[in-house]
Amino acid sequence: MKKLFLFNSLILLLAVSAFSQTPENFLKLENGVAAHKEIDAIYRQFSEAYRTLDFEKVTNLYAADASYLPPDSEILKGRGQIRPTFQSFFDWVKKEGRTMTISFRIFQRRVEKNLGYDVGIYTITQFKDGKNLGSGEGKFIVVAVKEKDGKWRFQVDGYNNLKPEKPKDSK
């Protein structure tokens, strides 16, 4: 009986662990969008880096000569220029005593050999003391490349915020 309980507990633990790591937590592929193991892994790592506020991990998901196109700003070229953007943002989140998550919905994807692109919407949710402070959404396009070392990384990342929906009773 004790062995059966331990076995069932282990199965339950593995099931919960597997469920918590499913793509639905951080990545949703809309109808017609095919999964791509390596590119989807970039999003998983990106999401994990946001959850842990690890700017180095995010930065290393970009190609060494990547172009980063933040809204209302110049194009940032290379990891050296990209890193401070994530570092200052994550430092601000930490200073405010907050945590956050990021998830992605991919609406369009095309991948050929060593190059691919995704078009989608990201959602960032911030928390403080376990309380949900709200979410913001934006649209993005990324170009991913398979580099000489065999790893896929973002070569181009451009995004901007989506306008919040107006309440139905407003004019």
Secondary structure, DSSP 4 states (H G I P E B T S, - for coil): -HHHHHHHHHHHHHHHHHHHTSGGGTEEEPTTPPP-HHHHHHHHHHHHHHHHT-HHHHHTTEEEEEEEE-TTSPPEESHHHHHHHHHHHHHHHHHTTEEEEEEEEEEEEEEETTEEEEEEEEEEEEEETTEEEEEEEEEEEEEEEE-TTS-EEEEEEEEEEPPPPPPTT--
